[in-house]
Amino acid sequence: MKVIKPSFQIITPIDSDQILKTIEAVGRTCYKSEDKITDDSCKSFVSGIIKRGHEAVIEHYNITVRLINDRGVSHEEVRHRIASYAQESTRYCNYSKDKFGNEITYIDLKGGMELDPKMKSLDAEAVASIYNEWLMACSDAERHYNRMIELGASPQIARSVLNNSTKTEICITMNMREWRHFFKIRTPIAAHPQMREIAAMLLNEFKARIPVIFDDIECEVE
Ligand SMILES: Cc1cc2nc3c(=O)[nH]c(=O)nc-3n(C[C@H](O)[C@H](O)[C@H](O)COP(=O)(O)OP(=O)(O)OC[C@H]3O[C@@H](n4cnc5c(N)ncnc54)[C@H](O)[C@@H]3O)c2cc1C
């Protein structure tokens, strides 16, 4: 088995100027204030739109990302209804094949354990024992999966022994308003630690690469 860290790729090419200018062009239709467009008017216009809560305007720009996280987190991601998804299928992917290295890939639980409030109160020995139990459960699941395939099961039947830590890839397209909503509810301490882990990584990247739109969203992940 293989254990990897969660990660992401932003699939949509990011031209921050283009994003803000598109939103400005759309939004100024409401006020017929296109005459006020200048080279750098888009930042203050979009910032004002967001401050006033006129967020329907920012629905006019979509961003697609590929998230690589575990299946438990992906169950939460797909609860967001104003989005489109394409996810790696455990029905069609046969992880016992060479192209998957004949092994199951798991998303490391360490990042989530470090962000979990209760785990923080445990001593190092207890944390190591819990992590070890998890490793053993993953290894057992892989063994049973491979054995079921060997015995003739299809991947869609053998997948029933795979756990929530199984790595998945999921492409998600959301408009900017929905991404804002996603980050607002998926980065606070109340969210699942592994969801917070990946959501915070992505929010920080969005903040770095797309000015204005995500500036007011605080990332609570320490
Ligand atoms: C901390 C946390 C704990 C959670 N715990 C659970 C749990 O125990 N069990 C569980 O089942 N789920 C749980 N969820 C998932 C949660 O109930 C939502 O399904 C998920 O967060 C999607 O968010 P959403 O419904 O706000 O928005 P989205 O589906 O992303 O939609 C965005 C917004 O559009 C609007 N909208 C969308 N659809 C409708 C509609 N039909 N009617 C009216 N307005 C709509 C709403 O304003 C909504 O906020 C939890 C989520 C969080 C963040």
The ligand as an ORCA input file, in Angstrom:
! r2SCAN-3c Opt
* xyz 0 1
  C     -19.491     21.559     10.094
  C     -20.451     20.798      9.204
  C     -21.112     19.712      9.712
  C     -21.999     18.980      8.891
  N     -22.623     17.901      9.411
  C     -23.504     17.201      8.652
  C     -24.199     16.071      9.171
  O     -24.010     15.672     10.303
  N     -25.066     15.422      8.347
  C     -25.321     15.853      7.070
  O     -26.135     15.246      6.377
  N     -24.661     16.896      6.550
  C     -23.763     17.591      7.296
  N     -23.107     18.654      6.764
  C     -23.344     19.013      5.341
  C     -24.317     20.193      5.229
  O     -25.590     19.863      5.773
  C     -24.494     20.597      3.763
  O     -25.072     19.545      3.025
  C     -23.208     20.954      3.096
  O     -22.405     21.697      3.951
  C     -23.480     21.757      1.812
  O     -23.678     23.099      2.168
  P     -24.950     23.962      1.856
  O     -26.188     23.146      1.955
  O     -24.885     25.235      2.652
  O     -24.678     24.509      0.471
  P     -24.593     24.133     -1.072
  O     -25.227     22.871     -1.445
  O     -23.155     24.334     -1.366
  O     -25.446     25.314     -1.659
  C     -25.006     26.671     -1.519
  C     -26.130     27.532     -0.986
  O     -27.189     27.537     -1.953
  C     -28.411     27.594     -1.254
  N     -29.184     26.387     -1.578
  C     -28.745     25.269     -2.215
  N     -29.719     24.384     -2.370
  C     -30.817     24.929     -1.775
  C     -32.159     24.501     -1.589
  N     -32.593     23.311     -2.008
  N     -33.007     25.330     -0.973
  C     -32.616     26.523     -0.543
  N     -31.359     27.010     -0.660
  C     -30.474     26.219     -1.286
  C     -28.112     27.694      0.222
  O     -28.044     29.064      0.573
  C     -26.752     27.056      0.318
  O     -26.011     27.472      1.466
  C     -22.221     19.390      7.547
  C     -21.541     20.495      7.049
  C     -20.655     21.194      7.859
  C     -19.906     22.383      7.275
*
